[in-house]
Amino acid sequence: MGGAQAAARIQAISLDLDDTLWPVWPAIAQAEAELLAWMQAHTPAAARRWAEPGAARAWRAQVEAAHPQRAHDLSFLRLQTIALAMQAAGEQAAPQRAQQAFEVFFAARQRVQPFAEVAQALDWLAARYPLLALSNGNADVLAMPIGRCFTASLPAREAGHAKPDARIFRLGAQRLGLPPQAVLHVGDDPLLDVAGARNAGMQAFWLNREGKSWPAEAGPLPPQAADLLQLCQWLQQLGEAC
């Protein structure tokens, strides 16, 4: 643990999800595998097109270029990318098939495995602070067992803005009924989480699980820890928590 001390009394905590509460890429890889398996079983022509090297990436780029105003909505981007694959394969009822395929992907995307200390740490934090999930991703934390610890969730697709945009952080503070400076945001990304939160007037804490070096472009070194139990210890040392 290290870095600057809290500037104001912390009254609530917002938490990033992917790579903060759980490793994201195992869940994404499993979701991709289940998506392809479903397509192979139900829309084999589209599955063959999807499996072509670079095809999905090219369709995703096409969707992003056509809908820049939806860049914050990963579910929309994924669904439309699948729809392009269905159309390219000449699939009948492409929109409906794309929706079915997306639902397979999305269900698998929710099956995350939290880091070992997360449940214990969240229970400790939730007993002392309102907790808000604040994420660019599309995992539904409130539907998970650890969701019991959260007061609310604000994904980017609902906020209309993605981190590091200050507006999503300010909307999060509003949802908690607090000024930004009373909220501590905790996340793994120096730019998206720490710099973004600071620019919105929040306090920030860096969850540095991999022992990375702090990038100078993200501003002054914040307080940091290798896991959420160390965050709890830091809060105790501040005398913030009862």
Secondary structure, 3 states (H helix, E strand, C coil): CECCCCCCCCCEEEECCECCCECHHHHHHHHHHHHHHHHHHHCHHHHHHHHCCCHHHHHHHHHHHHCHHHCCCHHHHHHHHHHHHHHHCCCCCHHHHHHHHHHHHHHHHCCCCCCCCHHHHHHHHHCCCCEEEEECCCCCHHHCHHHHHCCEEEEHHHHCCCCCCHHHHHHHHHHHCCCHHHEEEEECCHHHHHHHHHHCCCEEEEECCCCCCCCHHHCCCCCEECCHHHHHHHHHHHCCCC
